């Protein structure tokens, strides 16, 4: 639907004046305020949100829906932190704990030498005994084995610990990692920035300011990143908007974020299980408001291993333009939290078919969102 058609539809629906004013701003490519974003969360129906988010999405990316060919390396789930929402982390000698040796990690990289992949995504627990030099060596070894691959590695939580353990500032640490072969960093560990709420669900890990400072340092070092928000637990709409506002402000300053990825809280095997999970309608609302509010983020991802293939298709009509990649059953983070996709892997043909069924144009991308191939 064109912007003109959406404007006509908004007028015909006789939407209440405050929402109508917001809709007109969105359709005129004007930035909405945090107060207006909160009003969308609290009062806008899903149909209006979908129309507006889809207009923003198509204005930025047309009918394209992106995927890439990737695999994950998770070096360890041993972690000094025990965030209340986390189903993944373990202590030493606890059931389900693992730590891969560098030889095992190198062997995994070797197994992809003859495969058609363009990105390796490396995240794991914050291991108490591993510092910056260890992880720089890991990156350098993977770069030697797979010289052309894009290495996206280490959340701000991991980076904060390894920089401090090795007595480096973020800018110094990024210089070392970049020299080793690091290309970009993922967006994990942002959770919710509201400090009061953060103190309840993840009190010990890097602070909100620390997370933002690390991403700012990465951007200044020429290292682009993604951003996330953990939603659907005990946060309020106001706390979501506050989170999105802080991300939008940093993007205004650095333009270093490639993509925003809302991460749904999943309830299995963690201390917050009693609160349950939000509905699919709430998921779609969150995608839509995120797309509308984050006007300076070029891409919005619906991470299919977390939300499932069917939901990923739906999300492509609510602001999402990227669904991640092939994965090849190489991540356990969400399978341990009880998602439907217990062995996440899709072939290129399956991703193409999934996107086509949602009436979008499948586009294979590289890690910088440059088009590799349109299907």
MIZA-283355 format. One line per 5 residues: number of its first residue (from 0); for each residue x, y, z of N, C-alpha, C. Coordinates in steps of 0.2 Angstrom, whole numbers, plus 5000, padded with zeros to 4 digits. Each point is the difference from the previous one (the first is absolute). Layout:
N
NUM	X,Y,Z,X,Y,Z,X,Y,Z  ...;
//
This chain:
375
0	5004,4994,5000,4996,5006,5000,5004,5006,5000  4999,5005,4996,5004,5006,4999,4999,5005,5006  5004,5005,5001,4999,5004,5006,4994,5004,4999  4998,5002,4993,4994,5003,4999,4994,4996,5002  5000,4994,4998,4994,4995,5002,5000,5000,5007;
5	5005,4999,5004,5000,5000,5007,4997,5006,5003  5002,5006,4997,4997,5006,5002,4992,5000,4999  4998,4998,4995,4993,5000,4998,4996,4995,5005  5004,4994,5001,4997,4995,5005,4999,5003,5007  5005,5003,5002,5000,5003,5007,4995,5005,5000;
10	4998,5004,4995,4995,5005,5000,4993,4997,5001  4999,4994,4996,4994,4997,5000,4998,4996,5006  5006,4998,5004,4999,4996,5006,4997,5005,5006  5001,5006,4999,4998,5005,5005,5003,4998,5007  5007,5000,4999,5004,4999,5006,5000,5006,5005;
15	5000,4999,5006,5000,5005,5005,5006,5005,4998  4998,5006,5002,5005,5006,4998,5007,4999,5002  5002,4998,5006,5007,4999,5002,5003,4995,4996  4997,4994,4998,5003,4995,4996,5000,5002,4993  4995,5004,4998,5000,5002,4993,5006,5005,4999;
20	5001,5004,5005,5006,5005,4999,5007,4996,5000  5000,4995,5004,5006,4996,4999,5001,4996,4994  4995,4998,4997,5000,4996,4994,5002,5005,4994  4997,5006,5000,5002,5005,4995,5008,5002,5001  5002,5000,5006,5008,5001,5000,5004,4994,4997;
25	4998,4994,5002,5003,4994,4997,5000,5000,4993  4994,5002,4997,4999,5000,4993,5004,5005,4996  5001,5006,5004,5004,5005,4997,5008,5000,5002  5002,4994,5002,5007,4999,5002,5002,5004,5005  4996,5002,5005,5002,5004,5006,5001,4996,5006;
30	5005,5001,5004,5001,4997,5006,4995,5000,5005  4998,4995,5003,4995,5000,5006,5004,5000,5007  4997,5003,5004,5003,5001,5007,4999,4994,5004  5003,5000,5006,4999,4994,5004,4993,5000,5003  4997,5005,5001,4993,5000,5002,4996,4998,4995;
35	5001,5001,4994,4996,4997,4994,5001,4993,4999  5006,4998,5001,5002,4993,5000,4996,4996,5005  5000,5003,5006,4996,4997,5006,4993,4999,4998  4997,5005,4997,4993,5000,4998,4998,4995,4995  5005,4999,4996,4999,4994,4995,5000,4994,5003;
40	5004,4999,5005,5000,4993,5004,4994,4999,5004  4997,5006,5003,4995,4999,5004,4993,5000,4997  4999,5004,4994,4994,5001,4998,4999,4998,4992  5005,4999,4996,4999,4999,4993,4998,4992,4999  4995,4999,4996,4999,4993,4998,5005,4997,4995;
45	5000,4994,5000,5005,4996,4996,5000,5002,4992  4994,5001,4998,4999,5002,4993,5003,5006,4998  4999,5005,5004,5004,5007,4999,5007,4999,5001  5002,4997,5005,5008,4999,5001,5003,4996,4994  4996,4995,4997,5003,4996,4995,5000,5005,4994;
50	4995,5004,4998,5000,5004,4994,5006,5005,5001  5001,5003,5006,5005,5005,5000,5007,4997,5000  5001,4995,5004,5007,4996,5000,5001,4998,4993  4996,4997,4996,5001,4998,4993,5002,5005,4996  4997,5006,5001,5001,5006,4995,5008,5002,5002;
55	5002,5000,5006,5006,5002,5002,5005,4995,4997  4999,4994,5001,5004,4994,4997,5001,5000,4993  4994,5001,4996,5001,5001,4993,5003,5006,4997  5000,5005,5004,5003,5006,4998,5008,5000,5001  5002,4995,5005,5007,4999,5001,5003,4995,4995;
60	4996,4994,5000,5002,4994,4996,4996,4997,4995  4995,5004,4998,4996,4997,4995,4996,4994,5002  5000,4995,4995,4997,4994,5001,5005,4994,5002  5007,5002,5001,5005,4996,5001,4999,4997,5007  5002,4993,5001,5000,4997,5006,5007,4996,5000;
65	5004,5002,5005,5007,4998,5000,5001,4994,5004  5005,4996,4998,5003,4994,5004,5007,5000,4998  5004,4996,5004,5007,4998,4998,5002,4993,5002  5006,4998,4998,5002,4993,5001,5005,5001,5006  4998,4997,5005,5004,5001,5006,5001,4994,5005;
70	5004,5000,5004,5000,4995,5006,5003,5003,5006  4998,4997,5006,5002,5002,5006,5006,4996,5003  5004,5003,5004,5005,4997,5005,4998,5003,5007  4999,4995,5004,4998,5002,5007,5006,4997,5005  5005,5004,5001,5006,4997,5003,4999,4996,5007;
75	4995,5003,5004,4998,4998,5007,4994,5002,5002  4996,4997,5004,4995,5003,5004,5001,5001,5007  5007,4998,5002,5002,5002,5007,5000,5008,5001  4997,5002,5005,4999,5007,5000,5000,5003,5008  5003,5005,5001,5001,5003,5006,4993,5003,5003;
80	4996,5001,4995,4993,5004,5001,4995,4994,5000  4994,5001,5004,4994,4996,5000,4994,5005,4999  4999,5003,4995,4995,5004,4998,4993,4996,5001  4995,5003,5003,4994,4996,5002,4996,4998,4994  5001,5003,4994,4996,4998,4994,5004,4994,4996;
85	5006,4999,5002,5005,4996,4995,4999,4992,5002  4999,4997,4994,5000,4992,5001,5006,4997,4997  5005,5004,4999,5006,4998,4996,5006,4999,5005  5001,5004,5004,5007,5001,5004,5000,4994,5005  5006,4998,5002,5001,4995,5005,5007,5002,5004;
90	5001,4997,5006,5006,5000,5003,5004,4994,4999  5006,5001,5002,5005,4994,4999,4997,4994,5003  5000,4994,4997,4998,4993,5002,4993,5000,5001  4996,5005,4998,4993,4999,5000,4997,4996,4994  4995,4997,5001,4997,4996,4995,4998,5005,4994;
95	5002,4997,4994,4999,5004,4994,5005,5005,4998  5006,5001,5004,5005,5005,4999,5005,4997,4995  5002,5004,4995,5005,4998,4996,5005,5006,4998  5006,4998,4998,5005,5005,4998,5004,4997,4995  5000,5002,4994,5004,4997,4994,5007,5003,5000;
100	5005,4995,4999,5007,5002,4999,5001,5004,4994  5005,5003,4999,5002,5004,4994,5001,4995,4994  5002,4994,5002,5001,4995,4994,4993,4998,4998  4995,4999,5004,4993,4998,4998,4997,5006,4996  5001,5006,5002,4998,5006,4997,5003,5000,4993;
105	5006,4999,4999,5004,5000,4994,4997,4995,4995  4999,4994,5003,4997,4994,4996,4993,5002,4998  4996,5004,5004,4994,5002,4997,5000,5005,4994  5005,5004,5001,5001,5005,4994,5003,4996,4994  5004,4995,5001,5002,4996,4995,4995,4997,4996;
110	4995,4998,5004,4994,4996,4997,4996,5004,4995  5001,5007,5000,4996,5004,4996,5005,5003,4994  5006,4997,4999,5004,5003,4995,4997,4999,4993  4997,4994,4999,4997,4999,4993,4993,5001,5000  4997,5004,5005,4993,5001,5000,4999,5007,4998;
115	4994,5001,4997,4998,5007,4998,4997,5004,5005  5004,5003,5004,4998,5005,5006,5004,5006,4999  4997,5005,5003,5003,5007,5000,5001,5003,5007  4998,4997,5005,5000,5003,5006,5001,4995,5006  5004,5001,5005,5000,4996,5006,4998,5005,5006;
120	4996,4998,5004,4997,5004,5006,5003,4996,5006  5004,5004,5004,5003,4997,5006,4997,5004,5006  4997,4996,5004,4998,5003,5007,4999,4994,5005  5001,5001,5006,4999,4995,5005,5000,5003,5007  5001,4996,5005,5000,5002,5007,5007,5004,5001;
125	4999,5004,5006,5006,5004,5002,5004,4995,5005  5005,4997,4997,5004,4995,5003,5005,5004,5005  5001,4998,5006,5004,5004,5005,5007,5000,4998  5003,4995,4997,5007,4999,4999,5002,5002,4993  4996,5003,4996,5002,5002,4993,5000,5007,4999;
130	5006,5002,4997,5001,5008,4999,5000,5002,4993  5002,5006,4999,5000,5003,4993,5005,4996,4995  5005,4998,5003,5005,4997,4996,4998,4993,4998  4996,4997,5004,4998,4993,4998,4995,5001,4994  4995,5005,5001,4995,5000,4995,5003,5003,4993;
135	5005,5005,5001,5003,5002,4994,5004,4995,4996  5003,4995,5004,5003,4994,4997,4995,4996,4996  4994,4999,5003,4995,4996,4997,4998,5003,4994  4999,5007,5000,4998,5003,4994,5005,5000,4994  5006,5000,5002,5006,5000,4995,5000,4993,4997;
140	4999,4995,5004,5000,4993,4998,4995,4999,4995  4994,5002,5002,4994,4999,4995,5001,5004,4994  5003,5006,5000,5002,5004,4994,5005,4996,4996  5005,4997,5003,5005,4996,4996,4996,4994,4996  4995,4997,5003,4997,4994,4997,4995,5002,4995;
145	4996,5006,5002,4995,5002,4995,5001,5008,4998  5005,5001,4996,5003,5007,4999,4995,5005,4997  4994,4997,4997,4995,5004,4997,4994,5001,5004  4999,4997,5005,4994,5000,5004,5000,5007,5004  4994,5002,5001,4998,5005,5005,5000,4998,5007;
150	5004,5003,5004,5000,4997,5007,4996,5006,5004  4994,4998,5003,4996,5004,5004,5000,4996,5007  5003,5004,5005,5002,4996,5006,4999,5004,5006  4998,4997,5005,5000,5003,5007,4995,5005,5002  4996,4999,5004,4995,5005,5003,5004,5005,5004;
155	4996,5006,5001,5003,5005,5005,5002,4997,5007  4996,4995,5002,5001,4997,5007,5007,4996,5000  5001,4996,4995,5006,4997,4999,5006,5005,4999  4999,5005,4996,5005,5005,4999,5002,5004,5006  4995,5002,5004,5001,5003,5006,5005,4997,5005;
160	4998,4993,5000,5004,4996,5005,5007,4999,4997  5001,4998,4994,5007,4999,4997,5004,5006,5000  4997,5006,4999,5004,5006,5000,5003,5001,5007  4995,5000,5005,5002,5002,5007,5005,4994,5002  4999,4994,4999,5005,4995,5002,5007,5001,4998;
165	5000,5003,4994,5007,5001,4996,5002,5007,5001  4997,5004,5004,5002,5007,5001,5000,5004,4994  4996,4999,4995,4999,5004,4994,4994,5005,5000  5000,5006,4997,4994,5003,4999,4997,4997,4994  4993,5002,4999,4997,4997,4995,5003,5002,4993;
170	5003,5006,4999,5003,5002,4994,5006,4996,4999  5004,4999,5005,5006,4996,4999,4998,4992,4999  4995,4998,5003,4998,4993,4999,4998,4999,4993  4996,5004,4998,4997,5000,4993,5006,5000,4995  5005,5004,5001,5006,5000,4995,5003,4993,5000;
175	5001,4997,5006,5003,4993,5000,4995,4995,4996  4994,5000,5002,4995,4995,4996,5000,5002,4993  5000,5006,4998,4999,5002,4993,5006,4997,4996  5006,5001,5003,5006,4998,4997,5000,4992,5000  4997,4997,5004,4999,4992,5000,4996,4998,4995;
180	4995,5004,4998,4995,4998,4994,4993,5001,5002  4998,5004,5005,4993,5001,5002,4998,5005,4995  4993,4999,4997,4997,5004,4996,4995,5004,5003  4995,4997,5004,4995,5004,5003,4998,4996,5007  4996,5003,5004,4997,4997,5006,4993,5000,5000;
185	4997,4994,5003,4993,5000,5000,4997,5004,5006  4993,5000,5001,4997,5004,5004,4998,4998,5007  5002,4994,5001,4998,4997,5007,5002,5003,5006  4996,4999,5005,5002,5002,5007,4997,5007,5002  4996,5003,4995,4997,5006,5001,4994,4999,5005;
190	4996,4995,4999,4995,4998,5005,4995,5006,5000  4999,5003,5006,4996,5006,5000,5004,5006,5004  5001,5006,4997,5004,5005,5003,4998,5003,5006  4994,5000,5002,4997,5003,5006,5004,4997,5006  5003,5004,5004,5005,4998,5005,4997,4996,5005;
195	4994,5003,5002,4996,4996,5006,4998,4993,4998  4998,4999,4994,4998,4994,4998,5006,4995,4999  5005,5003,4997,5006,4996,4999,5003,4998,5006  4999,5004,5006,5003,4997,5006,4996,4994,5003  4994,4999,4997,4996,4995,5002,5001,4993,4996;
200	5002,5001,4994,5000,4994,4996,5007,4998,4998  5005,5005,5000,5007,4999,4998,5005,5005,5004  5000,4999,5006,5003,5006,5004,5008,5000,5000  5003,4995,4998,5007,5000,5000,5004,5001,4993  4996,4999,4995,5003,5001,4993,5001,5007,4999;
205	5004,5002,4994,5001,5006,4998,4994,5005,5000  5001,5006,5002,4994,5005,5001,4998,5002,4993  4994,5003,5000,4997,5003,4994,5005,5005,4997  5003,5004,5004,5005,5005,4997,5006,4996,4998  5002,4995,5003,5006,4996,4998,4998,4997,4993;
210	4994,4997,4999,4999,4997,4994,5000,5005,4994  4997,5006,5002,5000,5005,4994,5007,5003,4999  5004,5001,5005,5007,5002,4999,5004,4995,4996  4999,4994,5001,5004,4995,4996,4998,5000,4993  4993,5001,4999,4998,5000,4993,5002,5007,4997;
215	5000,5005,5003,5003,5007,4998,5007,4999,4998  5004,4997,5004,5007,4999,4999,5001,4995,4994  4996,4995,4999,5001,4996,4994,4999,5004,4994  4994,5004,5000,4999,5004,4994,5006,5005,4999  5002,5003,5005,5006,5005,4999,5006,4996,4997;
220	5001,4994,5002,5005,4996,4997,4999,4997,4993  4994,5002,4997,4999,4997,4993,4997,4993,5000  4997,4998,5006,4997,4994,5001,4992,5001,5001  4997,4998,4995,4992,5000,5001,4997,4995,5004  4994,5001,5002,4997,4996,5005,4993,4999,4999;
225	4996,4996,5003,4993,4999,5001,4998,5002,5007  4993,5000,5001,4998,5002,5006,4994,4996,5002  4998,4998,5006,4995,4996,5002,4996,5003,5006  4994,4997,5001,4996,5002,5006,4997,4993,5002  5001,4998,5006,4996,4995,5003,4993,5002,5002;
230	4995,4997,4998,4993,5003,5001,4996,4994,5002  4994,5001,5003,4995,4995,5002,5001,4997,5006  5003,5004,5005,5001,4997,5007,4996,5004,5005  5004,5004,5004,4997,5005,5005,5001,5007,4998  5002,5001,4994,5001,5007,4998,4993,5004,4998;
235	5000,5006,5001,4994,5004,4998,5001,5003,4993  4995,5002,4997,5000,5004,4993,5005,5006,5001  4999,5003,5005,5004,5006,5001,5008,4998,5000  5001,4995,5003,5007,4997,5001,5003,4998,4993  4995,4997,4996,5002,4999,4993,5002,5006,4996;
240	4996,5005,5000,5001,5006,4997,5006,5004,5002  5002,4999,5006,5006,5003,5003,5006,4997,4997  4999,4993,4999,5006,4996,4997,5001,5002,4993  4994,5000,4996,5001,5002,4993,5002,5007,4999  4998,5005,5005,5003,5007,4999,5007,5000,5001;
245	5003,4996,5005,5007,5000,5001,5004,4998,4994  4997,4995,4997,5003,4997,4994,5000,5005,4994  4994,5003,4999,4999,5005,4995,5005,5006,5001  5001,5002,5006,5005,5006,5001,5007,4998,4999  5002,4994,5001,5007,4998,4999,5001,4999,4992;
250	4994,4997,4997,5001,5000,4992,5000,5007,4997  4997,5005,5003,5000,5007,4997,5008,5002,5001  5003,4998,5005,5007,5002,5001,5005,4996,4996  4999,4994,4999,5005,4996,4997,4999,4997,4993  4993,4999,4999,4998,4996,4994,5003,4993,4999;
255	5002,4997,5006,5004,4994,5000,4995,4993,5000  4994,5001,5002,4996,4994,5000,4997,4998,4993  5001,4994,4999,4997,4997,4994,4993,4998,5001  4998,4997,5005,4994,4996,5001,4997,5000,5007  4994,5001,5001,4997,4999,5007,4996,4993,5000;
260	5001,4997,5006,4997,4993,5000,4997,4999,5007  4993,5001,5000,4996,4998,5006,5001,4993,5002  5002,4999,5006,5000,4993,5002,4995,4998,5005  4996,4995,4999,4994,4998,5004,5003,4996,5006  4997,5002,5006,5002,4996,5006,4996,4993,4999;
265	5004,4995,5001,4997,4993,5000,5001,4997,5006  4995,4996,5003,4999,4999,5007,5004,4993,5002  5002,4996,4996,5002,4993,5003,5007,5001,5003  5000,4996,5006,5007,4999,5003,5003,5006,5002  4996,5005,5003,5004,5005,5003,4995,5003,5006;
270	5003,5004,5005,4997,5002,5006,4993,5004,4999  4999,5003,4994,4994,5004,4999,4995,4996,4996  5000,4994,5000,4995,4996,4996,4993,5001,5002  4999,5002,5006,4993,5000,5002,4996,5006,4997  5004,5005,4997,4996,5006,4997,4997,4998,4993;
275	5002,4994,4997,4998,4998,4994,5003,5005,4994  4996,4999,4994,5003,5004,4994,4994,5004,4997  5002,5005,4997,4995,5005,4997,4997,4996,4993  4995,5003,4998,4996,4997,4994,5004,5002,4994  4998,4996,4994,5002,5002,4994,4998,5007,4998;
280	4994,5002,5002,4998,5007,4998,5004,5005,5004  5002,4999,5006,5005,5004,5003,5007,5000,4996  5002,4994,4998,5006,5000,4996,5000,5005,4994  4994,4999,4996,4999,5004,4994,5000,5008,5002  4996,5001,5005,5000,5007,5002,5007,5003,5002;
285	5004,4996,5003,5007,5002,5002,5004,5001,4994  5000,4996,4995,5003,5001,4993,4998,5006,4997  4993,5001,5000,4998,5006,4996,5002,5007,5004  4999,5000,5006,5002,5006,5004,5008,5002,4999  5004,4994,5001,5007,5001,4999,5002,5003,4993;
290	4996,4997,4995,5002,5002,4993,4998,5008,4999  4994,5002,5003,4998,5007,5000,5005,5004,5003  5001,4998,5006,5004,5005,5005,5008,5001,4998  5003,4994,4998,5007,5000,4998,5001,5002,4993  4998,5007,4998,5000,5002,4993,5007,5000,4997;
295	5005,5000,5005,5007,5000,4997,5004,4994,5000  4996,4994,5001,5003,4993,5000,4998,4998,4993  5005,4998,4996,4998,4997,4993,4996,4994,5000  5001,4995,5005,4997,4994,4999,4997,4998,5007  4995,4995,4999,4997,4997,5006,5000,4993,4999;
300	5002,4996,5005,5001,4993,4999,4994,4996,5004  4997,4995,4997,4996,4995,5004,5004,4994,5000  5003,4998,5005,5005,4995,5001,4996,4993,5000  5000,4997,4994,4996,4994,4999,5001,4994,5005  5006,4999,5002,5001,4994,5005,4997,5002,5007;
305	4999,5006,5001,4996,5002,5007,4993,5000,4999  4997,5003,4995,4993,5001,4999,4997,4995,4996  5003,4995,4996,4998,4995,4996,4998,5003,4993  5000,4995,4995,4999,5002,4993,4994,5003,4999  4994,4998,5003,4994,5003,4998,5000,5007,5002;
310	5002,5001,5006,5000,5007,5003,5005,5004,4996  5005,4998,4998,5005,5004,4996,4996,5002,4993  4996,4996,4997,4996,5002,4994,4996,5006,5002  4996,4999,5006,4995,5005,5002,5004,5007,5001  5006,4999,5003,5003,5006,5002,5003,5004,4994;
315	5000,4997,4994,5002,5004,4994,4995,5005,4998  4994,4999,5003,4995,5005,4998,4999,5005,5006  5004,5000,5005,5000,5005,5006,5006,5003,5001  5004,5002,4995,5006,5004,5000,5007,4996,4999  4999,4993,5001,5007,4996,4999,5002,5000,4993;
320	5006,5000,4999,5003,4999,4993,5005,4995,5000  5002,4997,5005,5005,4995,5001,4999,4995,5004  5001,4993,4999,4998,4995,5004,5006,4996,5002  5006,5002,4999,5006,4997,5002,5002,4994,4995  5003,4995,5002,5003,4996,4995,4999,4993,5000;
325	5005,4996,4997,4999,4993,5000,5001,4996,5007  5005,5003,5004,5001,4998,5007,5004,4993,5000  4997,4995,4997,5003,4993,4999,5000,4997,5007  4995,5001,5004,5000,4997,5007,5006,5001,5004  5002,5006,5000,5007,5001,5004,4999,5005,5006;
330	4993,5001,5002,4999,5004,5006,4996,4997,5005  5001,5000,5006,4996,4997,5005,4996,5005,5005  5001,5006,4999,4998,5005,5004,4993,5000,5001  4996,5000,4995,4993,5000,5000,4997,4993,5001  5003,4995,4997,4997,4993,5001,5000,4998,5007;
335	5005,5003,5004,5000,4998,5007,4995,5004,5004  4997,5005,4997,4995,5004,5003,4993,4998,4998  4999,4994,4996,4994,4997,4999,4996,5003,4993  5004,5002,4995,4997,5002,4994,4998,4994,4996  4996,5002,4995,4997,4994,4996,5006,4997,4995;
340	5004,5005,4998,5006,4998,4996,5005,4997,5004  5000,4993,5002,5005,4997,5004,5006,4999,4996  5000,4999,4994,5006,4999,4995,5000,5005,4995  5002,5006,5001,4999,5006,4995,5004,4999,4994  4998,4998,4994,5003,5000,4994,4995,5001,4994;
345	5002,5004,4996,4996,5000,4993,5005,5001,4995  4998,4996,4994,5004,5001,4994,4999,5006,4997  5004,5002,4995,4998,5006,4996,4993,5000,4996  4999,4994,4998,4994,4999,4996,4994,5001,5005  5001,4997,5006,4994,5001,5005,4999,5007,5002;
350	5006,5004,5001,4999,5007,5002,4997,5004,4994  5002,4998,4994,4997,5004,4994,4992,4998,5000  4998,4994,5001,4993,4998,4999,4996,5003,5006  5003,5000,5006,4997,5004,5006,4998,5007,4998  5005,5003,4997,4999,5008,4999,4995,5001,4994;
355	5001,4996,4995,4995,5000,4995,4993,4999,5002  4999,4995,5004,4993,4999,5003,4997,5006,5004  5005,5004,5002,4997,5007,5003,5000,5005,4995  5000,4999,4994,5000,5005,4995,5005,5005,5000  5006,4998,5002,5006,5004,5000,5005,4998,4995;
360	5005,5004,4998,5005,4998,4995,5006,4997,5004  5002,4994,5000,5006,4998,5004,5006,5002,4997  5004,5003,5004,5007,5003,4999,5005,4997,5004  5005,4997,4997,5006,4998,5004,5004,5006,5001  5002,5001,5006,5005,5006,5002,5006,4998,5003;
365	5005,5004,5000,5006,4999,5004,4999,5003,5007  5005,5001,5004,4999,5002,5007,4999,5008,5000  5001,5003,4994,5000,5008,5000,4993,5001,4996  4996,4995,4999,4993,5001,4997,5001,5002,4992  5006,4998,4998,5001,5001,4992,4997,4994,4997;
370	4996,5001,4994,4997,4994,4997,5005,4995,4997  4999,4994,5002,5004,4995,4996,4996,4997,4994  4994,4999,5002,4996,4997,4994,4992,5001,5002  4997,5002,4995,4992,5000,5001,4997,4994,4996  4995,4998,5004,4997,4994,4997,4993,5002,4997;
//
